């Protein structure tokens, strides 16, 4: 029979556009199901047997499958078992349809991962009710997943600069540390602190301070590589994670950042000023060192840069 799709664009159903695969070897049954379900604006695909259904699902996974049990070739139970065994298709809801309603078959269907059971001949109200229920569950799960993803992204982002925040960067550093243990590729950190930032706030106001932070963040993102992560570490401090980068390369990047930033004219309303930034640079080359220890030694480099005149780069090899 192949894959045939019907898209009813005039339906007002809140499930409009969701997809249902009908699997039955009897064309009359398929026709009844299609006529009932297309009134809800659903995208309908059809397959005459389990083998064809599995091919269709592998190409485009539906939101719900109505699956006949008694079919030639692999029956509905075996089709469901294969769907649930596959990581890519195991979450698709399956409603079994059959003229046989023995308790043993119902139990078997649920044990294989089916979510519901519809008997033939079809009763329209029952059919629509069960299909709508499971599609609404799928829709809610998708919305929940999107919300969780969105909330997770927000929880990893600094609201002022849009950079990664401390939580996000620590996780990325932990990942690079574990990767170093596997492939022995070093990574580096650059810790940066805007010099005399309090003076900027005191002289020009906090709006100017926020402007300096966001402009500095943008400059760092523009100069860093795409695979690098630029994060706001807190206050006027930034931290850059440089995967697969040795100390020399990280130090060169820090120096480029320092030189670029100190030449920029910062203009905010009627105020025009320049800033400088101090940098501490460190490279991870010893798996025995914890992330906390690595961060502390990087902070020590930054502290030395601040204590010895500011507007400079201090790395481990010139300590």
C-alpha positions as CSV (number, residue, x, y, z in Angstrom):
1,X,0.0,0.0,0.0
2,X,2.9,2.3,0.8
3,X,2.8,5.6,2.7
4,X,-0.1,7.9,1.9
5,X,-0.7,11.1,3.8
6,X,-3.9,13.1,4.3
7,X,-3.6,16.6,5.7
8,X,-6.9,18.3,6.6
9,X,-6.1,22.0,7.0
10,X,-9.6,23.2,7.8
11,X,-9.8,21.5,11.2
12,X,-9.9,23.5,14.4
13,X,-8.6,20.7,16.5
14,X,-5.7,21.5,18.9
15,X,-4.1,18.3,17.6
16,X,-4.0,19.5,14.0
17,X,-0.8,18.5,12.3
18,X,0.0,15.6,14.6
19,X,0.6,12.3,12.8
20,X,-0.9,8.9,13.1
21,X,0.1,5.7,11.3
22,X,-2.7,3.2,10.6
23,X,-1.5,-0.4,10.2
24,X,-4.0,-3.0,9.1
25,X,-4.1,-5.5,6.3
26,X,-7.8,-4.9,5.6
27,X,-8.4,-1.8,3.3
28,X,-11.9,-1.4,4.6
29,X,-10.7,-1.0,8.2
30,X,-8.0,1.5,7.1
31,X,-10.7,3.5,5.2
32,X,-12.9,3.7,8.3
33,X,-10.1,4.8,10.5
34,X,-8.9,7.4,8.0
35,X,-12.3,9.0,7.5
36,X,-12.8,9.4,11.3
37,X,-9.3,10.7,12.1
38,X,-8.9,13.2,9.2
39,X,-11.8,15.2,10.6
40,X,-9.4,16.1,13.4
41,X,-6.8,17.6,11.1
42,X,-4.4,14.8,11.7
43,X,-1.7,13.7,9.2
44,X,-2.5,10.1,8.4
45,X,-0.1,7.5,7.0
46,X,-1.1,3.9,6.2
47,X,0.6,0.6,6.0
48,X,-0.9,-2.8,5.1
49,X,1.5,-4.9,7.3
50,X,4.1,-4.8,10.0
51,X,7.1,-4.8,7.6
52,X,5.8,-1.8,5.7
53,X,5.0,0.0,9.0
54,X,8.5,-0.4,10.3
55,X,9.9,1.1,7.0
56,X,7.6,4.1,7.3
57,X,8.4,4.7,10.9
58,X,12.2,4.5,10.2
59,X,11.7,7.4,7.7
60,X,9.3,9.6,9.6
61,X,8.2,8.7,13.1
62,X,4.5,9.3,13.8
63,X,3.1,10.6,17.1
64,X,0.8,7.6,17.4
65,X,0.4,4.2,15.8
66,X,-2.9,2.3,15.5
67,X,-1.7,-1.3,15.1
68,X,-3.7,-4.3,14.0
69,X,-2.7,-7.5,15.8
70,X,-3.6,-10.2,13.3
71,X,-1.7,-9.6,10.1
72,X,0.3,-11.7,7.6
73,X,4.0,-11.7,8.0
74,X,5.0,-10.2,11.3
75,X,1.9,-9.6,13.4
76,X,1.1,-6.6,15.5
77,X,2.7,-7.9,18.7
78,X,6.0,-8.6,16.9
79,X,5.9,-5.2,15.2
80,X,5.4,-3.5,18.5
81,X,8.2,-5.5,20.1
82,X,10.6,-4.3,17.4
83,X,9.4,-0.7,17.7
84,X,10.0,-0.7,21.5
85,X,13.4,-2.4,21.1
86,X,14.6,0.4,18.8
87,X,15.9,3.5,20.7
88,X,14.6,5.8,18.0
89,X,11.1,4.5,18.0
90,X,10.5,3.1,21.5
91,X,8.7,6.3,22.7
92,X,6.0,6.2,20.0
93,X,2.6,5.4,21.5
94,X,1.0,2.2,20.2
95,X,-2.8,1.5,20.4
96,X,-3.6,-2.1,19.4
97,X,-6.7,-2.7,17.3
98,X,-8.3,-6.1,16.9
99,X,-11.6,-8.0,16.8
100,X,-10.3,-10.4,19.4
101,X,-10.6,-9.1,23.0
102,X,-9.2,-12.0,25.0
103,X,-7.8,-10.9,28.3
104,X,-4.5,-12.7,27.5
105,X,-4.0,-10.7,24.3
106,X,-4.8,-7.4,26.1
107,X,-2.3,-8.2,28.8
108,X,0.3,-9.2,26.2
109,X,-0.2,-6.0,24.3
110,X,0.4,-3.9,27.4
111,X,3.4,-6.0,28.4
112,X,5.0,-5.2,25.0
113,X,4.5,-1.5,25.5
114,X,1.1,-0.8,24.0
115,X,-0.8,2.1,25.7
116,X,-4.4,1.2,24.8
117,X,-6.7,-1.2,23.0
118,X,-9.5,-0.6,20.5
119,X,-11.9,-3.3,19.3
120,X,-13.4,-3.9,15.9
121,X,-15.9,-2.9,14.7
122,X,-14.8,0.6,15.5
123,X,-17.0,2.9,17.6
124,X,-16.3,6.4,16.5
125,X,-16.6,8.0,19.9
126,X,-14.3,5.4,21.5
127,X,-11.8,5.7,18.7
128,X,-11.6,9.5,18.8
129,X,-11.5,9.6,22.6
130,X,-8.6,7.2,22.9
131,X,-6.6,8.7,20.0
132,X,-7.1,12.3,21.3
133,X,-6.1,11.2,24.8
134,X,-2.8,9.7,23.7
135,X,-2.0,12.5,21.2
136,X,-2.7,15.1,23.9
137,X,-0.3,13.2,26.3
138,X,2.3,13.3,23.5
139,X,1.7,17.0,22.9
140,X,2.1,17.7,26.6
141,X,5.3,15.7,26.8
142,X,6.7,17.6,23.9
143,X,5.8,20.9,25.4
144,X,7.2,19.8,28.8
145,X,10.4,18.8,27.0
146,X,10.7,22.2,25.3
147,X,10.0,24.0,28.5
148,X,12.7,22.0,30.4
149,X,15.2,22.6,27.6
150,X,14.4,26.3,27.7
151,X,14.6,26.5,31.5
152,X,17.9,24.6,31.4
153,X,19.3,27.0,28.8
154,X,18.2,30.0,30.9
155,X,19.8,28.5,34.0
156,X,23.1,28.3,32.1
157,X,23.1,31.8,30.8
158,X,24.2,35.1,32.4
159,X,21.2,37.4,32.0
160,X,23.2,40.6,31.4
161,X,25.8,39.5,28.9
162,X,24.2,36.4,27.4
163,X,27.4,34.4,28.1
164,X,27.6,31.1,29.8
165,X,27.4,31.4,33.6
166,X,29.5,29.7,36.3
167,X,27.3,26.6,36.4
168,X,27.5,26.0,32.7
169,X,31.2,26.6,32.5
170,X,32.1,24.3,35.4
171,X,30.3,21.5,33.6
172,X,32.2,22.2,30.4
173,X,35.5,22.2,32.3
174,X,34.6,18.9,33.9
175,X,33.9,17.5,30.5
176,X,37.2,18.7,29.2
177,X,39.0,17.2,32.2
178,X,37.3,13.8,31.6
179,X,38.2,14.0,27.9
180,X,41.8,14.8,28.8
181,X,41.9,11.5,30.7
182,X,40.8,9.7,27.6
183,X,42.7,11.4,24.7
184,X,45.4,13.4,26.6
185,X,44.7,16.6,24.8
186,X,45.3,19.6,27.1
187,X,42.9,22.5,27.5
188,X,43.4,26.0,28.9
189,X,41.6,28.6,30.9
190,X,41.9,32.4,30.7
191,X,40.6,34.3,33.7
192,X,40.0,38.0,33.1
193,X,39.1,40.9,35.4
194,X,38.3,44.4,34.4
195,X,40.6,46.8,36.1
196,X,39.2,49.4,38.5
197,X,35.6,48.4,37.6
198,X,34.2,50.0,40.8
199,X,35.6,53.3,39.7
200,X,33.6,53.1,36.4
201,X,30.4,52.5,38.4
202,X,31.2,55.3,40.8
203,X,32.2,57.8,38.1
204,X,29.7,57.1,35.4
205,X,26.9,55.1,37.0
206,X,25.8,51.5,36.9
207,X,24.4,51.8,33.4
208,X,27.9,52.5,32.2
209,X,29.2,49.6,34.2
210,X,26.6,47.3,32.6
211,X,27.6,48.7,29.2
212,X,31.2,47.9,29.8
213,X,30.4,44.4,30.8
214,X,28.3,43.7,27.7
215,X,30.7,45.3,25.3
216,X,33.6,43.5,26.8
217,X,31.7,40.2,26.6
218,X,31.0,40.9,22.9
219,X,34.6,41.7,22.2
220,X,35.8,38.4,23.8
221,X,33.3,36.4,21.9
222,X,34.3,38.0,18.6
223,X,38.0,37.3,19.2
224,X,37.7,33.8,20.7
225,X,37.3,30.7,18.5
226,X,33.8,29.2,17.9
227,X,34.8,26.1,19.9
228,X,35.9,28.2,22.9
229,X,33.4,29.1,25.7
230,X,33.4,32.6,27.1
231,X,31.6,32.9,30.4
232,X,30.9,35.6,33.0
233,X,32.4,34.2,36.1
234,X,30.9,36.8,38.4
235,X,30.9,40.6,38.8
236,X,33.5,42.0,36.5
237,X,35.3,38.6,36.0
238,X,35.2,36.5,32.8
239,X,36.5,33.0,32.2
240,X,37.4,31.5,28.8
241,X,37.6,27.8,28.3
242,X,39.9,26.8,25.4
243,X,39.6,23.1,24.3
244,X,42.7,21.5,22.8
245,X,44.8,24.5,23.5
246,X,48.3,24.5,25.1
247,X,49.6,27.3,27.4
248,X,51.4,29.2,24.7
249,X,48.3,29.4,22.5
250,X,46.1,30.5,25.4
251,X,48.6,33.1,26.5
252,X,48.7,34.5,22.9
253,X,45.0,34.8,22.9
254,X,44.9,36.5,26.3
255,X,47.5,39.0,25.0
256,X,45.4,39.7,21.9
257,X,42.3,40.3,24.1
258,X,44.3,42.6,26.4
259,X,45.7,44.7,23.5
260,X,42.3,44.9,21.7
261,X,40.3,45.9,24.7
262,X,42.6,48.6,25.9
263,X,42.5,50.4,22.5
264,X,38.7,50.5,22.4
265,X,36.9,53.7,23.1
266,X,33.9,53.0,25.3
267,X,31.1,55.5,24.6
268,X,28.1,55.5,26.8
269,X,25.7,58.4,26.5
270,X,27.9,61.5,27.0
271,X,30.7,59.5,28.6
272,X,33.8,58.4,26.7
273,X,36.5,56.3,28.4
274,X,39.0,53.4,28.0
275,X,39.4,50.4,30.2
276,X,42.1,47.8,30.8
277,X,41.8,44.1,31.7
278,X,44.1,41.8,33.6
279,X,44.5,38.1,32.7
280,X,45.6,34.9,34.3
281,X,46.3,31.9,32.1
282,X,46.6,28.2,33.0
283,X,46.8,24.9,31.1
284,X,45.5,21.5,32.3
285,X,48.1,18.8,31.8
286,X,47.8,16.7,34.9
287,X,44.8,14.5,35.5
288,X,45.5,14.3,39.2
289,X,44.6,18.0,39.6
290,X,40.9,18.6,40.4
291,X,38.8,21.2,38.6
292,X,38.7,23.3,41.8
293,X,42.5,23.2,42.1
294,X,42.9,24.1,38.5
295,X,40.6,27.1,38.9
296,X,42.4,28.2,42.0
297,X,45.8,28.2,40.3
298,X,44.3,30.1,37.4
299,X,43.0,32.7,39.8
300,X,46.4,32.9,41.4
301,X,47.8,33.9,38.0
302,X,45.1,36.6,37.7
303,X,45.9,37.8,41.2
304,X,49.5,38.3,40.3
305,X,48.6,40.2,37.2
306,X,46.5,42.6,39.3
307,X,49.1,42.9,42.1
308,X,52.0,43.7,39.7
309,X,50.4,46.6,37.8
310,X,47.3,45.4,36.1
311,X,46.7,45.4,32.3
312,X,48.9,42.4,31.8
313,X,48.9,38.7,31.2
314,X,50.3,36.3,33.7
315,X,50.6,32.6,32.9
316,X,52.3,29.7,34.6
317,X,55.3,29.7,32.4
318,X,56.3,33.2,33.4
319,X,55.6,32.9,37.1
